Structures are given as C-alpha cells and as structure tokens.
C-alpha cells in the first residue's frame, strides 16, 4: 500500500511517499523530495523491494490512490518488472488506503529531524518511519 503527502517545513515543502506492508504493518519503503515527480513513489517502492526482497513470484499487490505518480507509465513498469499487481481506489474513494499516512504521521520530537516542521502531524516521520509498526 502506498500514499504520499506534503510536509511543510520552514525551508519549504517536502513531499513524502511511503510503502506499508499491510501484513506486517511496517513501513518498508519511503522517499522524500521537494517535488511530486513520479521518482518520489518509484524510490519508495524500490526501497521496499530491496529491503524485503520478496521475489517476483510472491503474488504482491500494490494498492494506492489514483494519483498521477502511481498511474504513470514509469511506476507501472516498475510494478510489472517486479511481478507486482497494481490496485487503485475507485474514482472518488480515497478512504481505502487512508491508514497509510494517517498512521505513518504520528508525531515525535522535531529534534530528531534537524528540520522545523510546520505541520505537527508530520513531525518525525523520516526519522522513525522504518522503525514503526502500524
């Protein structure tokens, strides 16, 4: 399951993409960039794939919303090459992957980030993301 969100910092906006393994409830991949280009979600998926190394015959399904990054040909090619079946929400139905970022954004101290986050919901995500269970 994947999703992305915007994190406001004093230095500008950062966009965060996460990949959550719904079975283990762990964040297995994430990426941050100053833009919402398709590489944001591709990098998060690559981190998840390399970290878990499930193999092409694992029968994985990747669920996301209908964002242009997830619908891009490049992202879908990465899914295809890795043997992952794409799954997207129905049009206008953004709730079925809502657990991904609402749970990933549990706040911790700004001290760990070295950034000053304006959005209190997004505090600490890049520091603690890979260590959390949702």
Backbone as CSV, one residue per row, in Angstrom:
resi,resn,N_x,N_y,N_z,CA_x,CA_y,CA_z,C_x,C_y,C_z
1,UNK,0.853,-1.162,0.000,0.000,0.000,0.000,0.895,1.219,0.000
2,UNK,0.530,2.209,-0.792,1.333,3.416,-0.853,0.489,4.670,-0.845
3,UNK,1.101,5.728,-0.391,0.457,7.034,-0.403,1.543,8.090,-0.299
4,UNK,1.167,9.329,-0.594,2.106,10.429,-0.427,1.405,11.616,0.188
5,UNK,2.206,12.468,0.818,1.680,13.655,1.475,2.714,14.766,1.410
6,UNK,2.287,15.959,1.736,3.158,17.127,1.763,3.507,17.441,3.219
7,UNK,4.780,17.706,3.480,5.248,18.073,4.803,5.776,19.502,4.719
8,UNK,5.162,20.422,5.449,5.604,21.821,5.446,6.759,21.993,6.425
9,UNK,7.846,22.567,5.944,8.992,22.872,6.809,9.273,24.365,6.696
10,UNK,10.115,24.883,7.558,10.490,26.284,7.471,11.310,26.570,6.210
11,UNK,11.893,25.532,5.629,12.678,25.691,4.415,11.857,25.452,3.155
12,UNK,10.582,25.164,3.295,9.725,24.883,2.144,9.035,23.544,2.294
13,UNK,8.368,23.137,1.245,7.619,21.883,1.291,8.485,20.699,0.905
14,UNK,8.233,19.578,1.565,8.797,18.291,1.189,7.626,17.356,0.942
15,UNK,7.775,16.493,-0.038,6.753,15.503,-0.308,7.268,14.150,0.147
16,UNK,6.430,13.415,0.831,6.783,12.122,1.408,5.919,11.042,0.791
17,UNK,6.550,10.004,0.284,5.844,8.817,-0.194,6.217,7.657,0.721
18,UNK,5.242,6.855,1.103,5.508,5.685,1.938,4.915,4.440,1.291
19,UNK,5.552,3.302,1.588,5.028,1.990,1.218,4.905,1.205,2.516
20,UNK,3.699,0.732,2.804,3.443,-0.030,4.022,3.089,-1.467,3.646
21,UNK,3.723,-2.408,4.315,3.368,-3.821,4.186,2.166,-4.046,5.092
22,UNK,1.007,-4.278,4.519,-0.218,-4.394,5.323,-0.230,-5.663,6.170
23,UNK,0.543,-6.676,5.821,0.593,-7.882,6.637,1.378,-7.642,7.922
24,UNK,2.594,-7.087,7.785,3.422,-6.848,8.967,3.114,-5.502,9.614
25,UNK,2.379,-4.643,8.917,2.029,-3.292,9.377,3.259,-2.413,9.570
26,UNK,4.307,-2.666,8.803,5.524,-1.867,8.893,5.707,-1.026,7.637
27,UNK,6.306,0.134,7.824,6.735,0.929,6.684,7.979,0.247,6.131
28,UNK,7.909,-0.167,4.883,9.027,-0.894,4.288,9.761,-0.060,3.244
29,UNK,9.199,1.092,2.885,9.866,1.976,1.952,9.338,3.388,2.083
30,UNK,10.209,4.359,1.869,9.785,5.753,1.904,10.778,6.595,1.133
31,UNK,10.305,7.750,0.702,11.136,8.665,-0.051,10.637,10.077,0.185
32,UNK,11.556,11.024,0.243,11.190,12.437,0.367,11.884,13.213,-0.735
33,UNK,11.141,14.164,-1.319,11.667,15.026,-2.380,10.991,16.385,-2.276
34,UNK,11.597,17.403,-2.856,10.963,18.728,-2.847,9.891,18.876,-3.932
35,UNK,9.686,17.824,-4.739,8.671,17.875,-5.791,7.866,16.573,-5.785
36,UNK,6.779,16.573,-6.553,5.896,15.399,-6.589,6.088,14.590,-7.871
37,UNK,7.291,14.525,-8.361,7.556,13.768,-9.575,7.386,12.268,-9.309
38,UNK,7.233,11.504,-10.370,6.992,10.060,-10.236,8.149,9.330,-9.566
39,UNK,9.371,9.909,-9.615,10.503,9.266,-8.928,10.291,9.182,-7.428
40,UNK,9.467,10.042,-6.875,9.159,10.001,-5.447,8.575,8.644,-5.068
41,UNK,7.564,8.187,-5.799,6.920,6.914,-5.469,7.750,5.730,-5.960
42,UNK,8.475,5.912,-7.055,9.343,4.836,-7.545,10.463,4.555,-6.544
43,UNK,11.066,5.595,-5.988,12.137,5.414,-4.999,11.627,4.730,-3.732
44,UNK,10.413,5.091,-3.293,9.837,4.444,-2.107,9.586,2.963,-2.375
45,UNK,9.067,2.645,-3.554,8.839,1.242,-3.908,10.155,0.484,-4.034
46,UNK,11.166,1.117,-4.627,12.485,0.472,-4.734,13.055,0.150,-3.363
47,UNK,12.924,1.088,-2.410,13.416,0.830,-1.054,12.682,-0.366,-0.445
48,UNK,11.377,-0.409,-0.635,10.585,-1.521,-0.093,10.994,-2.840,-0.737
49,UNK,11.150,-2.829,-2.039,11.501,-4.056,-2.771,12.882,-4.562,-2.371
50,UNK,13.845,-3.668,-2.330,15.210,-4.075,-1.982,15.324,-4.497,-0.522
51,UNK,14.576,-3.849,0.355,14.631,-4.186,1.780,13.975,-5.515,2.114
52,UNK,12.903,-5.841,1.404,12.165,-7.082,1.684,12.576,-8.227,0.774
53,UNK,12.994,-7.900,-0.455,13.430,-8.891,-1.444,12.469,-10.078,-1.549
54,UNK,11.191,-9.827,-1.881,10.199,-10.896,-1.876,10.259,-11.831,-3.080
55,UNK,10.884,-11.436,-4.163,10.896,-12.262,-5.369,9.686,-11.971,-6.238
56,UNK,9.832,-12.231,-7.522,8.788,-11.887,-8.482,7.548,-12.757,-8.381
57,UNK,7.660,-13.916,-7.772,6.520,-14.837,-7.708,5.790,-14.781,-6.375
58,UNK,5.999,-13.710,-5.610,5.371,-13.592,-4.283,3.886,-13.259,-4.366
59,UNK,3.408,-12.836,-5.532,1.996,-12.509,-5.680,1.609,-11.208,-5.001
60,UNK,2.507,-10.232,-4.999,2.243,-8.972,-4.308,1.240,-8.117,-5.069
61,UNK,0.470,-7.362,-4.305,-0.468,-6.383,-4.836,-0.089,-5.039,-4.235
62,UNK,0.051,-4.019,-5.090,0.357,-2.677,-4.615,-0.881,-1.820,-4.758
63,UNK,-1.431,-1.352,-3.632,-2.644,-0.544,-3.650,-2.305,0.917,-3.385
64,UNK,-2.942,1.803,-4.147,-2.731,3.239,-3.976,-3.989,3.977,-4.420
65,UNK,-3.929,5.291,-4.273,-4.990,6.112,-4.846,-4.709,6.292,-6.337
66,UNK,-5.477,7.139,-6.985,-5.334,7.335,-8.428,-4.428,8.509,-8.784
67,UNK,-3.493,8.846,-7.911,-2.580,9.948,-8.181,-1.769,9.715,-9.448
68,UNK,-1.396,10.806,-10.105,-0.681,10.695,-11.380,0.658,9.973,-11.241
69,UNK,1.284,10.069,-10.071,2.560,9.384,-9.865,2.364,7.871,-9.914
70,UNK,1.296,7.387,-9.275,1.015,5.950,-9.260,0.450,5.461,-10.588
71,UNK,-0.183,6.330,-11.345,-0.748,5.965,-12.643,0.264,6.106,-13.781
72,UNK,1.451,6.640,-13.489,2.437,6.885,-14.539,2.927,5.574,-15.163
73,UNK,3.310,5.670,-16.417,3.848,4.504,-17.121,5.122,3.994,-16.456
74,UNK,5.969,4.910,-15.987,7.227,4.508,-15.342,6.981,3.690,-14.077
75,UNK,6.045,4.147,-13.224,5.753,3.420,-11.998,5.155,2.054,-12.314
76,UNK,4.240,2.017,-13.269,3.620,0.742,-13.627,4.605,-0.217,-14.273
77,UNK,5.611,0.308,-14.943,6.668,-0.548,-15.491,7.478,-1.181,-14.352
78,UNK,7.766,-0.419,-13.309,8.482,-0.968,-12.143,7.649,-2.078,-11.504
79,UNK,6.350,-1.851,-11.363,5.477,-2.895,-10.823,5.538,-4.152,-11.693
80,UNK,5.414,-3.964,-12.987,5.409,-5.096,-13.924,6.711,-5.876,-13.871
81,UNK,7.842,-5.160,-13.897,9.157,-5.810,-13.869,9.324,-6.647,-12.601
82,UNK,8.756,-6.185,-11.485,8.891,-6.892,-10.209,7.765,-7.880,-9.945
83,UNK,6.865,-8.044,-10.898,5.780,-9.015,-10.742,4.723,-8.590,-9.742
84,UNK,4.519,-7.287,-9.581,3.556,-6.751,-8.619,2.294,-6.331,-9.365
85,UNK,1.146,-6.743,-8.873,-0.130,-6.385,-9.475,-0.588,-5.036,-8.945
86,UNK,-0.872,-4.072,-9.836,-1.361,-2.767,-9.361,-2.825,-2.821,-8.954
87,UNK,-3.171,-2.040,-7.946,-4.553,-1.909,-7.477,-4.760,-0.447,-7.109
88,UNK,-5.861,0.122,-7.593,-6.135,1.531,-7.299,-7.546,1.688,-6.763
89,UNK,-7.707,2.730,-5.957,-9.027,3.076,-5.425,-9.972,3.406,-6.573
90,UNK,-11.252,3.226,-6.298,-12.250,3.702,-7.253,-12.213,5.216,-7.290
91,UNK,-12.660,5.781,-8.367,-12.724,7.232,-8.504,-13.563,7.807,-7.369
92,UNK,-13.015,8.803,-6.671,-13.727,9.454,-5.575,-13.715,8.687,-4.261
93,UNK,-12.993,7.561,-4.196,-12.946,6.753,-2.977,-11.526,6.755,-2.424
94,UNK,-11.220,7.761,-1.617,-9.847,7.891,-1.108,-9.670,7.251,0.260
95,UNK,-10.674,6.589,0.794,-10.607,6.112,2.174,-9.983,4.737,2.340
96,UNK,-9.904,3.947,1.296,-9.438,2.577,1.484,-7.934,2.465,1.707
97,UNK,-7.160,3.511,1.476,-5.744,3.478,1.840,-5.413,4.580,2.846
98,UNK,-6.421,5.055,3.543,-6.231,6.163,4.477,-5.304,5.805,5.638
99,UNK,-5.210,4.541,5.997,-4.350,4.159,7.123,-2.887,4.402,6.834
100,UNK,-2.498,4.490,5.582,-1.072,4.583,5.275,-0.425,5.839,5.846
101,UNK,-0.950,7.009,5.554,-0.285,8.211,6.049,-0.841,8.722,7.356
102,UNK,-2.072,8.431,7.688,-2.557,8.897,8.981,-1.805,8.197,10.098
103,UNK,-1.482,6.947,9.907,-0.720,6.237,10.933,0.766,6.502,10.828
104,UNK,1.258,6.729,9.629,2.687,6.987,9.456,3.086,8.333,10.023
105,UNK,2.133,9.220,10.204,2.459,10.577,10.609,2.276,10.823,12.106
106,UNK,2.370,9.802,12.922,2.313,10.014,14.368,3.494,10.870,14.803
107,UNK,3.239,11.903,15.567,4.333,12.837,15.856,5.343,12.328,16.884
108,UNK,6.588,12.736,16.676,7.661,12.606,17.664,8.383,13.945,17.680
109,UNK,9.493,14.011,18.342,10.199,15.278,18.515,10.824,15.795,17.223
110,UNK,10.755,17.111,17.005,11.417,17.745,15.865,12.929,17.622,15.977
111,UNK,13.414,17.463,17.170,14.849,17.391,17.412,15.508,16.314,16.561
112,UNK,14.834,15.204,16.353,15.407,14.096,15.602,15.586,14.420,14.128
113,UNK,14.798,15.329,13.602,14.813,15.604,12.170,15.872,16.595,11.734
114,UNK,16.179,17.574,12.547,17.021,18.655,12.096,16.263,19.614,11.188
115,UNK,14.958,19.463,11.109,14.084,20.345,10.334,13.070,20.953,11.276
116,UNK,12.573,22.091,10.925,11.483,22.674,11.693,10.198,22.478,10.916
117,UNK,9.407,21.556,11.395,8.188,21.174,10.701,7.047,22.078,11.137
118,UNK,6.329,22.639,10.171,5.174,23.476,10.482,3.944,22.625,10.755
119,UNK,3.837,21.486,10.112,2.679,20.615,10.257,2.926,19.650,11.421
120,UNK,2.252,19.824,12.560,2.541,18.986,13.722,2.228,17.511,13.501
121,UNK,1.355,17.189,12.578,1.041,15.786,12.303,2.222,15.078,11.655
122,UNK,3.050,15.824,10.945,4.139,15.221,10.177,5.465,15.171,10.920
123,UNK,5.499,15.531,12.178,6.765,15.554,12.921,7.417,14.177,12.988
124,UNK,8.666,14.137,12.645,9.463,12.945,12.876,9.306,11.812,11.903
125,UNK,8.556,11.964,10.852,8.296,10.804,10.024,9.544,10.238,9.375
126,UNK,10.388,11.068,8.809,11.525,10.487,8.099,12.526,9.845,9.049
127,UNK,12.572,10.255,10.293,13.496,9.631,11.252,12.978,8.274,11.743
128,UNK,11.684,8.192,12.001,11.148,6.997,12.647,10.379,6.073,11.726
129,UNK,10.237,6.438,10.469,9.372,5.707,9.572,9.687,4.216,9.487
130,UNK,10.935,3.881,9.271,11.278,2.486,9.074,11.276,1.670,10.370
131,UNK,11.096,2.324,11.514,11.124,1.634,12.798,9.742,1.411,13.396
132,UNK,8.713,1.847,12.712,7.370,1.825,13.269,6.558,0.636,12.802
133,UNK,5.646,0.229,13.632,4.650,-0.774,13.294,3.308,-0.106,13.381
134,UNK,2.489,-0.266,12.359,1.185,0.384,12.306,0.125,-0.644,12.447
